[in-house]
Amino acid sequence: MLAKTTEVLCTRSDMGRYMRTTQFVLGATALALALTGCSAPGPGSGSSAASGESAAVQPGSAEALLAGLDLADEDVTGVIDQLDRLPVDERPTDLMASVQRDELVLTDGQQAATMALPEGKSYVSIAPFVDETHDCFYHSLTTCLGELSGKDVDVVITDSKTGEAVVDESTATFDNGFVGFWVPSGITGTIEVTAEGKTGTTDFSTRSDGPTCVTDLKLK
């Protein structure tokens, strides 16, 4: 099981709405938490807050923050699914999108908004690896990178209480090296991934203390 590290959401090593918008103002600590972690691509890109400078973040709307990406009319599942699948070179450099346990947090450093996740559903994004990985807890849709991009994978996610496979799918990792699934909230279990003759397994949790970002699944 991944240990929660409150000081980061996602750090890399060497690899460089059903519910509508809820408006809110992030406090300084929460904003720093939402923006820390995976580096935004390119020197000087992104907002001053994303680069570590303090900024007064105002309440905004998800529609406004997503308008430039043609996602303003999408519900939260559509936003998450599409952002996670974006080609890396098409990612916005001024938007942070953090998948937390019950909501998606969006901010450009000037405005911030949340979108509540569907009741009873959690999003888990998995980056299997062979040689290189990074620490992660809350998945950043716009900055996180995994090692294996565009690889065919077989994924089985099992609820340990019932023994039921809540996911049993052959798919491919996204351009960012991750593959994401909507699974029931409030469960624990195992994730097994097979790719190119290698298999790895790790524990997961979609309870309140569980990560949305799984980066400790080593294929061997």
C-alpha positions in Angstrom: 0.0 0.0 0.0 1.3 3.4 -0.8 2.1 5.6 2.1 0.5 9.0 1.9 2.9 11.9 1.7 1.1 15.1 2.4 3.9 17.3 1.1 3.6 16.2 -2.5 0.9 15.1 -4.9 3.2 13.8 -7.6 7.0 14.1 -8.0 8.9 12.8 -11.0 12.4 11.4 -11.1 14.3 12.5 -14.2 11.2 12.3 -16.5 10.5 15.6 -16.9 -18.9 16.8 -13.2 -23.3 14.0 -12.9 -22.2 16.8 -10.2 -21.6 20.3 -11.6 -19.1 22.9 -10.6 -18.5 23.8 -6.9 -16.8 27.2 -6.6 -14.4 27.8 -3.8 -11.4 29.6 -2.6 -8.4 27.5 -1.8 -6.4 28.5 1.3 -2.7 29.0 1.0 -1.9 25.6 2.4 -4.4 23.7 0.2 -3.3 25.6 -2.9 0.3 24.8 -2.3 -0.6 21.2 -1.9 -2.7 21.2 -5.1 0.2 22.7 -7.1 3.2 20.9 -5.7 4.7 17.9 -7.3 5.0 17.1 -11.0 6.8 19.8 -12.8 4.9 21.8 -15.4 6.6 21.2 -18.8 9.1 23.8 -20.0 11.0 26.5 -18.1 9.0 29.5 -17.2 5.7 27.9 -18.3 2.6 27.9 -16.2 1.4 30.3 -13.6 3.3 32.1 -10.8 1.6 29.8 -8.3 2.7 26.7 -10.2 6.3 27.9 -10.1 6.2 28.3 -6.3 5.4 32.0 -6.0 2.5 33.0 -3.7 -0.6 34.2 -5.4 -4.1 35.3 -4.3 -6.3 32.6 -5.9 -9.9 33.7 -6.5 -13.0 31.5 -6.8 -13.7 30.6 -10.4 -15.6 28.1 -12.4 -14.6 24.9 -14.0 -16.3 25.9 -17.2 -14.0 29.0 -17.5 -10.9 27.1 -16.6 -11.6 24.4 -19.2 -13.0 26.6 -22.0 -9.8 26.7 -23.9 -9.7 22.9 -24.0 -13.2 22.5 -25.4 -14.1 20.7 -22.2 -16.4 23.3 -20.6 -19.6 21.2 -21.4 -18.2 17.9 -20.1 -19.1 16.3 -16.8 -16.3 15.4 -14.4 -15.9 11.9 -15.8 -15.4 13.3 -19.3 -13.0 16.0 -18.1 -10.8 13.4 -16.3 -10.9 10.8 -19.0 -10.0 13.3 -21.7 -7.3 15.1 -19.8 -5.6 11.9 -18.8 -5.6 10.8 -22.5 -4.2 14.1 -23.9 -1.0 13.7 -25.9 1.8 15.0 -23.7 2.8 17.7 -26.2 -0.8 19.0 -26.2 -1.1 19.4 -22.4 -2.0 22.9 -21.1 0.9 24.5 -19.4 -1.2 26.9 -17.3 -3.7 24.4 -15.8 -3.2 22.0 -12.8 -5.9 19.3 -12.6 -5.5 17.1 -9.5 -7.7 14.0 -9.0 -8.4 13.8 -5.3 -10.6 11.3 -3.5 -14.0 13.0 -3.9 -13.3 15.8 -6.3 -11.2 17.1 -9.2 -9.3 20.3 -8.2 -8.6 22.7 -11.1 -6.5 25.9 -10.9 -4.5 28.1 -13.1 -2.9 29.9 -10.2 -5.3 32.8 -10.6 -8.6 31.0 -10.2 -9.6 27.7 -8.7 -12.6 25.4 -8.8 -13.7 21.9 -8.0 -15.8 19.3 -9.7 -17.3 16.6 -7.5 -16.7 13.0 -8.5 -19.8 10.8 -9.1 -21.1 9.3 -5.8 -19.8 5.9 -5.2 -17.1 6.1 -7.9 -13.3 6.7 -7.6 -10.7 7.2 -10.3 -7.5 5.3 -10.1 -4.7 6.1 -12.5 -1.9 3.5 -12.8 1.6 3.9 -14.2 3.3 0.5 -14.4 7.0 0.6 -14.8 10.0 -1.6 -15.5 13.0 0.6 -14.6 11.9 4.1 -13.5 9.0 5.5 -11.6 8.1 8.5 -9.4 6.3 9.1 -6.1 2.7 10.1 -6.4 -0.5 10.3 -4.3 -3.1 12.5 -6.0 -2.8 12.1 -9.8 -2.0 15.2 -11.8 -3.7 15.0 -15.1 -1.6 17.7 -16.7 1.9 17.0 -15.4 2.4 13.4 -14.3 4.4 11.1 -16.6 4.9 7.4 -16.4 7.7 5.3 -18.0 5.6 3.2 -20.4 3.7 5.2 -23.0 1.4 3.5 -25.5 2.0 0.0 -24.3 -0.5 -2.8 -24.5 -1.5 -3.9 -21.0 -3.8 -6.4 -19.4 -5.3 -5.0 -16.1 -7.2 -6.9 -13.4 -8.4 -4.9 -10.4 -9.8 -7.1 -7.6 -11.9 -6.2 -4.6 -10.3 -8.1 -1.7 -13.5 -8.3 0.3 -15.6 -9.9 -2.4 -12.9 -11.5 -4.6 -14.7 -9.8 -7.6 -12.7 -8.4 -10.4 -14.0 -4.8 -10.8 -11.8 -4.3 -13.8 -10.6 -7.0 -16.2 -9.5 -5.3 -19.4 -7.0 -5.4 -22.2 -6.1 -1.8 -23.2 -3.1 0.4 -23.7 -1.4 3.0 -21.6 -2.0 6.6 -22.5 0.7 8.9 -23.9 1.5 10.0 -20.4 2.3 6.4 -19.4 -0.8 6.0 -17.2 -4.0 4.0 -17.6 -7.1 5.1 -15.6 -10.2 3.3 -14.4 -13.4 4.2 -12.6 -13.9 1.8 -9.8 -16.2 1.6 -6.7 -15.3 3.9 -3.8 -14.6 2.5 -0.3 -12.8 -0.7 -1.3 -9.4 -2.2 -1.0 -7.7 -4.8 -3.1 -5.0 -5.6 -5.7 -4.1 -4.4 -9.1 -2.3 -6.8 -11.5 -0.8 -5.5 -14.8 0.8 -7.7 -17.5 2.7 -6.2 -20.4 5.3 -7.6 -22.8 5.5 -10.9 -20.9 6.1 -9.1 -17.5 3.6 -9.0 -14.6 3.4 -6.8 -11.5 0.9 -6.6 -8.6 0.3 -3.9 -6.0 -2.3 -3.1 -3.3 -4.8 -0.2 -3.8 -7.5 1.5 -1.8 -10.4 3.8 -2.8 -11.2 4.6 0.8 -10.8 8.2 2.1 -7.1 7.7 2.8 -6.3 6.0 -0.6 -4.3 7.4 -3.5 -5.7 8.2 -6.9 -2.2 7.7 -8.4 -0.5 4.3 -8.4 3.1 4.3 -9.4 4.6 1.4 -7.4 3.6 -1.4 -9.7 6.8 -2.9 -11.1 6.7 -5.3 -14.0 9.1 -8.2 -13.8 
